[in-house]
Amino acid sequence: PQRRMNLQVLTRELSLFLESRVRVGLFGSGVGFTLVLCFGATYACYYLSSIAKKPQLVTGSKTFCHFLQGHCPVVTETYYPTVWCWEGRVQTLLRPFITSWPPMQYRNDLIKTADGGQISLDWFDNHDSIRYPDANTRPTILLLPGLTGTSKESYILHIIQQSETLGYRCVVFNNRGVAGENLLTPRTYCAANTEDLEAVIHHIHNMFSSAPFMAAGVSMGGMLLLNYLGKTGRETPLMAAAIFSAGWNVFESADSLEKPLNWLLFNYYLTTCLKASISRHRQMLDKLFDIDLVMKAKTIREFDKQVTSVMFGYPTIDDYYADASPCRKLKSVGIPVLCLNSMDDIFSPRHAIPVEAAQKNPNVALVLTTCGGHIGFLEGMWPRKCTYMDRVFKQFVQAVVEHGSDISNM
């Protein structure tokens, strides 16, 4: 109703204005202003009718659906992407440059793994929490960054900022070898192997076993978290999880990223970052790989063929990609999971989003926006601060902490 009213007002105002200006004529003094207004009104009509839309909410349970509608209203409201940069690629590219970088003081914790390696955790303890002054019962959110991301990423800092206002504690899980620490074993990370994540989850749970415990994963971090949840079912200390911009089918994601424009804008840069990480740990990895051959990789798929699939013992890259695709494990997820994706995300094409699988699992909810890109979700005229993704995160984790009993028996 609101969108129809806006369109009616715009149309009426445009008609009245054109009627008043038609006497000026094509070459009159007001033609430039008239053309600008016509373009602006046309763009506004297009934006309100085709861009600004309510997200599609897909759930496998009426209970979960009602829970979200009642306690997480942002998923039922119209999402208004930033008017001047709503296209998916533009949102993806601009977010790191437009959004602010909230200052954050971390406490670093290096934990040892069973194979002799180490994992770097960055803690935001939130000791000043007024709502949860007791550290033993302060809600804890484990955060998983994207493919080459760390605790320093803007989207991670924004999520922590939202958690701080709620009084929660956050822990950022930095994958091996990306946060400045040395590799102690010839192993990094991948989207399919959940051993390090399992170690981190049990480490945190053992420290604060009485605290509500949730996790949020972004991009590849979301894929890793989904693969963990698909493996463990209900046998996890986590109460719930939030997933943002996950790639559901790695084959489809790789194909999309290898299209010429997408390769130029995203694939080449990410491949360069992956190669730089290998180069930095060359002394440790030189015995496993032909590093010079690895450095010739031009795509993420070529890198995964030379490094990732070999490192984690897959016979072929297809075997790795099949195991890394969360869409194959969604049916086994046993705790409430909210997944936000944009249908113009070139990292996760809309046709690869597992809508039918989500409808069959009462623990899963998909929130699908028309626009937003990959970890974009910018809104407002100058989107420096809060994004739509941040608001979804904040409302969902707060709803689970404060009203989790409403969905505990799904």
Buried (B, 14 or more C-beta within 10 A) or exposed (E): EEEEEBBEEBEEEBEEBEEEBEEEEEEEEEEEEBEEBBEEBEEBBEBBEEBBBEBBBBBBBEBBBEBBEEBBEBBBEEBBBBBEBBBBBBBBBBBEEBBEEBEBEBEBBEBEBEEEBBBBBBBBBBEEBEEBEEBEEBBBBBBBBBBBBBBBBBBBBBBBBBBBEBBBBBBBBBBBBBBEBEBBEBBBBBBBBBBBBBBBBEBBBEBBEEBBBBBBBBBBBBBBBBBBBBBBEEEBBBBBBBBBBBBBBBBBBBBBBBEEEBBEBBBBEBBBBBBEBBEBBEEBBEEEBEBEEBBEBBBBBBBBBBBBBBBBEBEEBEBBBBBBBBBBBBBBBBBBBBBBBBBBBBBBBBEBBBEEBBBEBBBBBBBBBBBBBBBBBBBBEEBEEBBBBBBBBBBBBBBBBEBBEBBEEB
